[in-house]
Amino acid sequence: MPAYIISDVTVRDSEAFQTYRTRAAASIARYGGHYLVRGGPIEKLEGDWSPNAIVIVEFPDVERARAWYGSSEYAHALEVRDQALSRNLILVDGVRQEG
């Protein structure tokens, strides 16, 4: 069953953010993940949530998502995270596709 990392990102430093983004993308691909959403316009429909930029990454399953998050490859991206951005980050299970 797929799993999703969902992040609400605020960029602090554009140059550091590009470094983080490049390193994170390489690590995500290595663990079987791919981007479904990577920024872009946000249209608020209901509620008080006002995110700056949303990133959604799909992994094959929760175990792969957790393995990525704890990996040495992703740790390399985290070296610049605090300079690059602030964020809220969650991991959620997807639903099994009927078919």
Secondary structure, 3 states (H helix, E strand, C coil): CCEEEEEEEEECCHHHHHHHHHHHHHHHHHCCCEEEEECCCCCCCCCCCCCCEEEEEEECCHHHHHHHHCCHHHHHHHHHHHHHEEEEEEEEECCCCCC
